[in-house]
Amino acid sequence: TICILITFFSVRENFKLVTIDEKKKIALEEEGLYVNKTKLQRLWGGIKGFFTGIVDAFKMKAFVLVTIAYVSCWISINFIQTNLIFFVKFVYKNEDAFVLFVILIQVMAVISIPFWSFVSKKIGKKRTMYIGGSLFIVPSVSFLFIQPGWWYLMIFVSICSGFAVGCSLLLPWSMLPDVVELDELKTGKRREGLFYSFFVFFQKLGLGLGISISALILGVSGFMSPDALVEAGIEDEYYQPDSVLIALRVSCGPLPGMLILVGIIAVYFFPITRTKHKETTKQVQELRANSKHVSKNSEDNNDNENEIIQNEEEIDIDFDDND
């Protein structure tokens, strides 16, 4: 927080005008750059550009779909992370095993990322998402039936969950650059900052929603805190009403599975296939090459104009000397 505040209050935009000739000045004004504008006009232009960028981003079908896929997957992961400790304590009746299950999930998620990357290059990102999302079927069903002491099943569920989490985290982020290139092809602009900032925002939003909705479900189902257990005269620290146990099973299994299904459906309608992505990449490269060629020709023309002006000035000077 301190670093953010220091950066915010210490960094200032340089509004000093650069000395340019009239032709370049007119060209910059036509492109909408801030030349000879007041600070208020610059501020309004920045605010207007920000909201215009938001509208443009959400007009893209590809960006909306990949965002839905990412947010649904991220919320499902947070559901599992938030409720797993309660599930292990009150349903599985072995709180000490929680650390092992979490380590298994995280390690398998990290290990599976190179695997999913390799698979996506072979069969495509959409098909890979189908396979990775399907792995969530195992924990979605298993959490409904797991009983205390089912050690091997919990380990198997943790491994499958880790593999599915790795796929759910990797694929949406790998699809986002495809969206950026498609946007560049349509607009001629590179706007990675716009799309990635929205992704990070929705990541934080998904984290907050996962925690808050989990707390709401537990509260509605009648979750009893340690103080409530003492007031009720219940000595068993692992006791919770049946409604809470059912809510924990649903929050760790079917509910995240349904969210993953929403993500798979969004990926199914994602318009950028492997073939289209190759075509888009090729067209973007051609667009960049043409842009560099035009820019180079423009610079050459400016250099020629400057040489002509310089020669005319030298001729005028020679005439003056002769006079």
Backbone torsions as a table, in degrees:
resi	resn	phi	psi	omega
1	THR	NA	-42.2	179.9
2	ILE	-62.1	-43.0	179.3
3	CYS	-62.5	-39.9	178.8
4	ILE	-63.6	-44.1	-179.6
5	LEU	-64.8	-41.2	178.5
6	ILE	-61.9	-44.3	179.3
7	THR	-63.8	-41.6	-177.1
8	PHE	-63.9	-44.3	-174.3
9	PHE	-87.4	-13.4	-176.6
10	SER	-100.4	-26.0	-177.5
11	VAL	-85.0	130.0	178.5
12	ARG	-127.3	141.9	177.1
13	GLU	-77.5	138.2	-179.4
14	ASN	-85.8	109.0	-177.5
15	PHE	-97.2	8.2	-179.2
16	LYS	-66.5	135.4	-179.3
17	LEU	-77.5	143.8	177.4
18	VAL	-94.0	138.1	179.5
19	THR	-70.1	116.7	-178.5
20	ILE	-137.8	161.0	179.1
21	ASP	-79.6	170.7	-173.4
22	GLU	-64.8	-38.3	-178.6
23	LYS	-63.8	-46.0	178.3
24	LYS	-65.2	-35.9	179.6
25	LYS	-63.2	-43.4	178.3
26	ILE	-65.6	-40.0	179.7
27	ALA	-63.3	-41.2	178.7
28	LEU	-65.4	-39.7	178.7
29	GLU	-65.7	-37.5	177.8
30	GLU	-66.5	-31.3	178.6
31	GLU	-79.4	-3.5	177.5
32	GLY	86.1	14.8	178.1
33	LEU	-79.1	158.2	-171.4
34	TYR	-87.2	86.2	178.2
35	VAL	-114.4	128.0	179.9
36	ASN	56.6	41.0	177.1
37	LYS	-115.2	151.1	178.3
38	THR	-74.3	166.4	178.7
39	LYS	-61.8	-36.9	178.8
40	LEU	-64.1	-41.6	177.5
41	GLN	-64.5	-39.6	177.5
42	ARG	-64.5	-42.1	179.3
43	LEU	-62.4	-45.6	178.9
44	TRP	-64.2	-39.0	177.5
45	GLY	-63.2	-38.5	177.5
46	GLY	-66.3	-42.7	178.5
47	ILE	-64.4	-43.4	178.9
48	LYS	-62.8	-42.2	178.9
49	GLY	-64.7	-35.2	179.1
50	PHE	-62.5	-50.1	-178.5
51	PHE	-70.7	-31.4	174.8
52	THR	-64.4	-39.7	176.9
53	GLY	-63.0	-39.1	177.7
54	ILE	-61.9	-46.6	-179.5
55	VAL	-62.3	-44.0	-179.7
56	ASP	-63.1	-39.0	-178.8
57	ALA	-64.1	-44.7	-176.1
58	PHE	-84.1	-0.8	169.8
59	LYS	-81.1	-18.6	-179.2
60	MET	-81.5	118.7	-180.0
61	LYS	-61.1	-40.9	-178.4
62	ALA	-62.2	-42.4	-179.3
63	PHE	-67.7	-40.9	179.8
64	VAL	-62.5	-43.3	-177.7
65	LEU	-68.6	-43.3	-179.8
66	VAL	-69.0	-29.6	175.3
67	THR	-68.2	-42.7	176.9
68	ILE	-61.0	-42.9	179.0
69	ALA	-61.9	-44.6	-177.3
70	TYR	-67.8	-45.9	-177.4
71	VAL	-64.7	-43.1	-179.8
72	SER	-64.1	-42.0	177.7
73	CYS	-65.9	-40.7	-177.6
74	TRP	-68.1	-39.8	177.5
75	ILE	-65.2	-40.8	179.0
76	SER	-62.1	-40.7	177.6
77	ILE	-63.1	-41.2	179.4
78	ASN	-69.1	-30.5	173.6
79	PHE	-60.1	-46.8	-179.4
80	ILE	-66.2	-45.5	-179.0
81	GLN	-61.5	-40.5	-176.2
82	THR	-73.0	-40.0	-172.1
83	ASN	-95.4	-11.7	-175.4
84	LEU	-62.7	-40.2	-179.3
85	ILE	-64.0	-37.5	177.0
86	PHE	-70.9	-36.6	178.0
87	PHE	-63.3	-46.5	-178.1
88	VAL	-64.7	-35.8	-177.3
89	LYS	-78.5	-47.6	-170.2
90	PHE	-96.8	-26.3	-179.6
91	VAL	-99.7	-50.6	-179.2
92	TYR	-80.0	-18.8	175.3
93	LYS	63.3	34.1	178.4
94	ASN	-149.3	82.1	-175.3
95	GLU	-64.0	-30.4	-177.9
96	ASP	-65.7	-22.7	-178.4
97	ALA	-80.0	-6.8	-176.1
98	PHE	-60.6	-43.1	-177.8
99	VAL	-60.9	-42.2	-179.9
100	LEU	-62.7	-44.7	-178.3
101	PHE	-65.6	-39.1	178.9
102	VAL	-66.1	-42.6	178.5
103	ILE	-62.5	-41.4	178.2
104	LEU	-60.3	-45.7	-179.0
105	ILE	-62.7	-46.8	-176.9
106	GLN	-69.0	-42.4	179.9
107	VAL	-64.2	-44.5	179.9
108	MET	-66.7	-32.9	176.9
109	ALA	-64.8	-42.9	179.8
110	VAL	-67.9	-44.3	-178.8
111	ILE	-64.5	-34.8	-174.2
112	SER	-76.3	-17.8	-176.7
113	ILE	-60.6	-49.2	175.4
114	PRO	-60.5	-34.2	178.7
115	PHE	-64.8	-47.3	-179.4
116	TRP	-66.3	-34.3	176.8
117	SER	-63.1	-43.0	178.3
118	PHE	-64.1	-44.2	-179.0
119	VAL	-64.3	-41.1	-178.7
120	SER	-64.1	-31.9	177.4
121	LYS	-71.3	-26.2	-177.9
122	LYS	-86.3	-44.8	-173.2
123	ILE	-115.8	-4.5	-179.8
124	GLY	101.5	155.3	-175.5
125	LYS	-71.5	-37.5	-177.6
126	LYS	-66.7	-46.3	178.8
127	ARG	-64.7	-37.0	177.5
128	THR	-63.2	-38.6	177.2
129	MET	-64.9	-36.5	177.2
130	TYR	-61.6	-44.4	-178.0
131	ILE	-67.6	-47.3	-179.3
132	GLY	-64.3	-40.1	178.3
133	GLY	-66.9	-32.4	179.6
134	SER	-65.8	-26.0	177.6
135	LEU	-63.9	-21.3	177.9
136	PHE	-70.8	-11.9	177.5
137	ILE	-62.9	-36.8	-178.2
138	VAL	-61.2	-56.0	178.3
139	PRO	-68.1	-31.8	-178.7
140	SER	-60.7	-38.9	-179.9
141	VAL	-84.2	-40.3	-173.0
142	SER	-65.9	-37.8	-178.0
143	PHE	-63.4	-18.6	177.9
144	LEU	-76.6	-21.3	-171.1
145	PHE	-122.3	-8.5	-177.6
146	ILE	-61.4	135.3	178.8
147	GLN	-119.3	160.3	177.7
148	PRO	-54.5	133.4	178.2
149	GLY	94.2	-6.4	179.1
150	TRP	-81.1	70.4	-171.5
151	TRP	-63.4	-51.5	-174.2
152	TYR	-67.3	-35.0	178.2
153	LEU	-67.3	-39.6	178.1
154	MET	-64.3	-38.8	177.3
155	ILE	-64.9	-43.7	179.2
156	PHE	-63.4	-41.1	178.3
157	VAL	-64.5	-39.5	179.2
158	SER	-64.1	-40.9	179.4
159	ILE	-65.1	-46.7	178.9
160	CYS	-62.8	-40.2	178.7
161	SER	-63.2	-40.7	178.5
162	GLY	-62.3	-43.4	177.4
163	PHE	-62.6	-42.9	-179.5
164	ALA	-67.1	-38.2	178.4
165	VAL	-63.4	-42.0	178.5
166	GLY	-58.9	-42.2	178.9
167	CYS	-67.9	-41.9	-177.2
168	SER	-67.6	-28.8	178.3
169	LEU	-82.3	-34.9	-174.6
170	LEU	-79.1	-49.4	-168.5
171	LEU	-62.4	-47.8	178.9
172	PRO	-59.8	-38.4	178.9
173	TRP	-68.6	-31.9	178.4
174	SER	-76.9	-20.9	176.6
175	MET	-80.9	-24.4	-176.4
176	LEU	-62.3	-41.8	176.0
177	PRO	-59.6	-30.9	175.5
178	ASP	-62.7	-38.5	178.1
179	VAL	-66.2	-40.1	-180.0
180	VAL	-62.1	-43.1	179.6
181	GLU	-66.9	-39.1	177.4
182	LEU	-64.0	-39.2	177.4
183	ASP	-65.8	-38.7	177.8
184	GLU	-63.9	-37.7	179.3
185	LEU	-66.0	-35.3	-177.5
186	LYS	-82.1	-36.0	-173.7
187	THR	-107.9	-19.1	-175.4
188	GLY	77.4	12.1	-178.6
189	LYS	-123.2	146.5	172.9
190	ARG	-95.2	114.7	-176.2
191	ARG	-125.8	49.8	179.3
192	GLU	-60.0	-39.7	-177.3
193	GLY	-58.8	-38.9	-179.6
194	LEU	-63.6	-49.4	-175.2
195	PHE	-72.2	-41.8	-178.3
196	TYR	-69.7	-34.0	177.8
197	SER	-65.4	-37.9	175.9
198	PHE	-65.8	-38.2	179.0
199	PHE	-62.3	-44.5	179.3
200	VAL	-65.8	-38.8	177.9
201	PHE	-60.9	-45.8	-179.4
202	PHE	-70.4	-24.6	173.7
203	GLN	-63.9	-46.3	177.4
204	LYS	-65.8	-38.2	178.6
205	LEU	-63.5	-42.9	178.4
206	GLY	-63.7	-37.5	177.2
207	LEU	-62.6	-45.9	179.3
208	GLY	-65.0	-41.5	179.5
209	LEU	-65.6	-41.3	-179.7
210	GLY	-60.6	-44.5	-179.1
211	ILE	-70.3	-45.2	-176.3
212	SER	-67.8	-42.0	179.7
213	ILE	-67.7	-37.5	176.8
214	SER	-62.0	-44.5	178.3
215	ALA	-63.8	-38.1	179.1
216	LEU	-65.0	-43.1	-179.9
217	ILE	-63.0	-44.7	179.0
218	LEU	-64.3	-39.6	179.2
219	GLY	-65.7	-42.7	179.8
220	VAL	-67.2	-34.7	-178.1
221	SER	-77.3	-8.5	175.1
222	GLY	97.5	34.2	-179.9
223	PHE	-61.2	134.9	-177.4
224	MET	-108.1	119.7	177.1
225	SER	-74.0	167.0	177.3
226	PRO	-55.7	-38.5	177.8
227	ASP	-65.2	-38.8	178.5
228	ALA	-65.8	-35.1	177.5
229	LEU	-65.5	-40.8	179.1
230	VAL	-65.1	-43.7	179.6
231	GLU	-64.0	-32.4	179.2
232	ALA	-82.7	-3.5	179.5
233	GLY	75.3	24.5	-179.4
234	ILE	-97.9	120.0	-177.1
235	GLU	-87.9	-20.7	-179.0
236	ASP	-75.6	111.8	-177.9
237	GLU	-71.1	-15.4	179.7
238	TYR	-94.4	7.4	-177.2
239	TYR	-81.0	137.4	169.1
240	GLN	-148.7	148.9	177.8
241	PRO	-58.4	157.7	179.9
242	ASP	-59.7	-33.7	-180.0
243	SER	-63.2	-35.8	178.4
244	VAL	-70.0	-41.3	179.1
245	LEU	-61.8	-40.6	177.5
246	ILE	-66.0	-41.4	179.6
247	ALA	-62.6	-38.9	178.1
248	LEU	-66.6	-41.1	178.2
249	ARG	-62.6	-42.9	-179.2
250	VAL	-69.0	-39.7	-177.4
251	SER	-69.6	-26.8	178.4
252	CYS	-92.3	-19.8	-174.4
253	GLY	-117.5	-85.0	-173.7
254	PRO	-61.2	-38.5	-177.5
255	LEU	-65.7	-48.9	173.4
256	PRO	-61.3	-35.5	177.9
257	GLY	-62.4	-39.2	178.3
258	MET	-66.2	-38.5	178.8
259	LEU	-67.1	-39.0	176.0
260	ILE	-63.1	-36.5	177.4
261	LEU	-63.2	-38.8	175.4
262	VAL	-61.0	-41.9	177.8
263	GLY	-63.6	-40.2	179.0
264	ILE	-65.1	-39.9	178.5
265	ILE	-63.6	-42.1	178.4
266	ALA	-62.3	-40.6	178.6
267	VAL	-66.9	-33.9	178.9
268	TYR	-59.9	-38.6	-179.8
269	PHE	-90.1	1.5	178.1
270	PHE	-61.7	122.6	-168.9
271	PRO	-77.7	-12.8	-174.8
272	ILE	-93.0	103.9	176.2
273	THR	-91.9	177.9	178.7
274	ARG	-61.6	-43.0	-179.5
275	THR	-65.5	-44.8	-179.3
276	LYS	-66.5	-35.8	179.2
277	HIS	-64.8	-40.3	177.0
278	LYS	-62.5	-42.9	178.4
279	GLU	-64.2	-42.0	179.3
280	THR	-62.9	-43.9	179.4
281	THR	-61.1	-42.3	179.1
282	LYS	-64.0	-43.9	-179.7
283	GLN	-66.5	-38.0	178.1
284	VAL	-64.9	-41.0	177.6
285	GLN	-62.9	-40.6	176.7
286	GLU	-64.9	-39.5	178.8
287	LEU	-63.1	-42.2	178.8
288	ARG	-66.0	-41.4	179.9
289	ALA	-63.0	-43.9	177.7
290	ASN	-63.4	-38.9	179.8
291	SER	-64.5	-41.9	177.6
292	LYS	-64.7	-38.4	-179.7
293	HIS	-65.4	-44.1	178.8
294	VAL	-64.1	-41.8	-179.8
295	SER	-63.8	-40.8	179.6
296	LYS	-65.2	-42.9	178.5
297	ASN	-62.3	-38.5	179.4
298	SER	-64.2	-41.7	178.4
299	GLU	-64.8	-40.2	178.3
300	ASP	-63.0	-41.0	179.3
301	ASN	-64.1	-40.5	178.6
302	ASN	-64.3	-40.0	178.1
303	ASP	-63.4	-41.0	178.1
304	ASN	-64.2	-40.9	178.5
305	GLU	-62.8	-42.0	179.4
306	ASN	-64.4	-39.0	178.2
307	GLU	-64.5	-41.3	178.8
308	ILE	-62.1	-44.5	179.9
309	ILE	-63.0	-40.6	180.0
310	GLN	-65.0	-41.3	178.5
311	ASN	-64.2	-40.1	178.7
312	GLU	-63.3	-39.5	179.4
313	GLU	-64.8	-40.6	178.6
314	GLU	-63.9	-38.1	177.7
315	ILE	-63.7	-43.0	178.4
316	ASP	-61.0	-40.0	180.0
317	ILE	-64.6	-40.4	179.8
318	ASP	-63.7	-41.1	178.0
319	PHE	-63.4	-40.7	-179.7
320	ASP	-62.5	-40.3	179.9
321	ASP	-65.0	-39.2	179.9
322	ASN	-65.9	-37.8	178.1
323	ASP	-63.0	NA	NA
